[in-house]
Amino acid sequence: MSGKGYSTVQLLADDDESDEELLTTDKNTQLQFQEFSNVPVDTEKENSGFGNSLLQNSGHDSEGDDNDEAELLSQEKKSPPFWTFEYYQAFFDVDTNQVVSRITYSMIPSKQNYLLSKIRPNPDLYGPFWICATLVFTIAICGNLSSFFASEGDHKWKSDFRLVSLSATVIFLYAWLIPTCIWGFLTWRGNRTGFTYLECVCVYGYSLSIFVPISILWLIPFDWLRWLLVLVGAVTSGLVIVSTFWRAVEDEPKNIAVGTVAVIFILHTLLAIGFKLYFFKTIRIIHPAVTTTASTLASTVASTVHNIVTRSTEDAITPTTG
C-alpha cells in the first residue's frame, strides 16, 4: 500500500522484471485501466485456449444432456409387469374431485362428449369398481327390505342372500362385458376416435351410479313411482352413453350407426327393468287368517281320513261271533 486512499498494483512482464507500471485509482472514482505496448501478451494462444475450453465444456454438457434424455426415455418405455401392484396403481390414480365430477355428469346429458370432456386423458377403474360394488349391496339390501315391507312383518319371512350373488353377477358382467363388445366392434370398424378399452369400461362403470340412489328410492311401496324411477334412470344415463359412443360411429353408414346406439340404449333400459322386476317385484300378500283356516281344514281332513282307516282296520281284524 502507498499512501492513504490509494492502492497500487505492480505488473511484471515475463521477459523484463524491471518494467513496472502503476495502476492508481482514487477511492471515490472507478478503476481506470491502461494498456502498455511493452508488455507482450499472446492473445491468440489465450483466445484459442479459451475457445477450446468452451468447446470442451459444451461438449461435455451436451453429452450429459443426451445421456439424461436417453435415461428418461428408457424409464418411460419400461413399464412394470402386469402381475405387480405398480402396474394397476396407474388405473386408480384419480382424485376425489374428478370422481365426483364424473359421477355427476354421468347422470346429466349434455352437448359435450362425456368421454372426451370428463374421462380423457385419465380413465380410471377406481370409480367404476366402487360404484359397482356399492350398487350390488344397495340392490340386494333394498330388495330384501322391500320384500319384508310387502310381507307386513310375517314371521315366516326370510331374507334372500342369493340376491347379493345374483346382483353382483349381473352388475359386474354388464359393466365389463358390454364395454368389451363395444370396444371390439369399434376396433373391427377401424376405431376412428381411438376409444380405448379402459375408457369404455370407465364410461359404463360411471353410468351405473344413478341406480344407487334409485335403488334406495325403490323402497317406497308405490309401483307407479318405481316404474317412473326406472324410466328416469334408463333415459338419463342411457342418453349419456348413447351420445358418447355416437361420436365413434357417426361416420359409419346410417343403419349401422343408428343400430349400434339403439342396441346400447335397449340393453341399458333392459338392465333397469330387470332391477325392478326381479329385485323389487310386487309380492302377493297372504294374510295369516287365510293361512290358519287352510291349515285347520287340511288337518281336519287328514284326521278324519285317519280315523276312517283305523276303524276299518279294526273291524277287519275283530272276529265275528256265531
Secondary structure, 3 states (H helix, E strand, C coil): CCCCCEECCEECCCCCCCCCEECCEECCCCCCCCCCCCCCCCHHHHHHHHHHHHHHHHHHHHHHHHHHHHHHHHHHHCCCCCCCHHHHHHHHCCCHHHHHHHHHHCCCCCCCCHHHHHHCCCCCCHHHHHHHHHHHHHHHHHHHHHHHHHCCCCCCCCCCCHHHHHHHHHHHHHHHHHHHHHHHHHHHCCCCCCCCHHHHHHHHHHHHHHHHHHHHHCCCCCHHHHHHHHHHHHHHHHHHHHHHHHHHHCCCCHHHHHHHHHHHHHHHHHHHHHHHHHHCCCCCCCCHHHHHHHHHHHHHHHHHHHHHHHHHHHHHHCCCCC
